[in-house]
Amino acid sequence: MIDIKITKNNAGQTVGFVVKNHGDSHVCAAVSMLVINTVNSIESLTQKGTSGFKCDYNENGGFIAFSLTDQLNRDAEAGLLLDALVLGLCSVRDQHPDEISIKLAKVEGSDSP
């Protein structure tokens, strides 16, 4: 099962995610495509560049963690791409509920959920 954690800031905006494990090859490919496209798009198409986020991953697959550097002040461009990622991941999960688990988390150290 693919485990996904979506991180939100105090304003309820998506500011990061962690994706772990593998699933059915078709589902895994869909999730991988959505995630990698989002990271590449934020890097190439926004003002964030590589200095605006942190990304850690396992080169053999099965793990990627991404977070915006400034989680309190999410910019519109990166935010739109992250929101689109969540929409896509939820769509895949709705089609394959036994293959994907999505959980929401708040930014560490924040006061509200």
C-alpha positions in Angstrom: 0.0 0.0 0.0 1.2 3.5 -0.8 1.2 5.7 2.3 0.9 9.5 1.7 1.1 12.2 4.3 0.1 15.7 3.2 1.4 18.5 5.4 -0.6 21.7 5.8 0.3 25.0 7.5 -1.8 26.9 10.0 -3.8 28.5 7.2 -4.7 25.0 5.9 -2.5 25.3 2.8 -0.6 22.3 1.5 3.1 22.9 2.1 4.6 19.4 1.8 4.2 15.7 1.4 5.7 12.3 2.1 5.1 9.3 -0.1 6.2 5.9 1.0 6.0 2.3 -0.2 4.9 0.7 -3.4 1.6 -0.5 -4.6 0.1 -2.1 -7.8 2.4 -1.1 -10.6 -0.3 1.0 -12.4 -1.2 2.8 -9.3 2.4 3.3 -8.3 3.2 4.7 -11.7 0.3 7.2 -11.5 1.4 8.4 -8.1 5.0 8.6 -9.1 4.1 10.6 -12.2 2.0 13.1 -10.2 4.6 13.5 -7.5 7.7 13.8 -9.8 5.9 16.2 -12.1 4.9 18.4 -9.2 8.5 18.6 -7.9 9.9 19.3 -11.4 7.2 21.9 -12.1 7.9 23.8 -8.8 11.6 23.7 -9.6 11.3 24.8 -13.2 8.2 26.9 -13.4 8.0 28.9 -10.2 10.1 31.5 -8.4 11.0 28.9 -5.8 13.7 27.1 -7.8 15.7 24.6 -5.8 16.3 27.0 -2.9 12.6 27.3 -2.1 12.1 23.6 -1.1 13.7 20.6 0.4 13.3 17.2 -1.3 14.7 13.9 -0.1 14.1 10.6 -1.9 15.3 7.1 -2.3 16.9 6.6 -5.7 15.5 3.0 -5.8 12.0 4.3 -5.3 9.5 3.9 -2.6 10.2 7.1 -0.7 10.0 10.9 -1.4 9.6 13.8 1.1 9.1 17.3 -0.1 8.5 20.5 1.8 8.5 24.2 1.0 11.2 26.1 2.8 8.9 28.9 3.9 5.8 27.0 5.1 4.1 30.0 6.7 4.1 32.1 3.5 3.3 29.7 0.6 3.5 31.5 -2.7 0.6 31.2 -5.2 2.5 29.4 -7.9 3.9 26.6 -5.8 0.7 26.4 -3.9 -1.4 25.9 -7.0 0.9 23.0 -8.1 0.7 21.4 -4.6 -3.1 21.7 -4.5 -3.2 20.1 -8.0 -1.1 17.3 -6.7 -3.4 16.6 -3.8 -6.4 16.7 -6.1 -4.7 14.1 -8.4 -3.6 11.9 -5.5 -7.1 11.9 -4.1 -8.6 11.0 -7.5 -6.2 8.0 -7.8 -7.1 7.0 -4.2 -10.8 7.2 -4.9 -10.3 4.8 -7.9 -8.0 2.5 -5.9 -8.9 2.8 -2.2 -7.2 -0.4 -1.2 -3.9 0.7 -2.7 -3.5 4.3 -1.3 -3.7 5.8 2.2 -3.7 9.6 2.5 -3.4 11.3 5.9 -3.3 15.0 6.7 -0.7 16.4 9.1 0.0 19.9 10.4 3.4 21.6 10.2 5.4 20.6 13.2 5.4 23.1 15.9 2.1 24.8 14.8 -0.7 25.4 17.1 -3.8 24.6 15.0 -4.6 21.4 13.1 
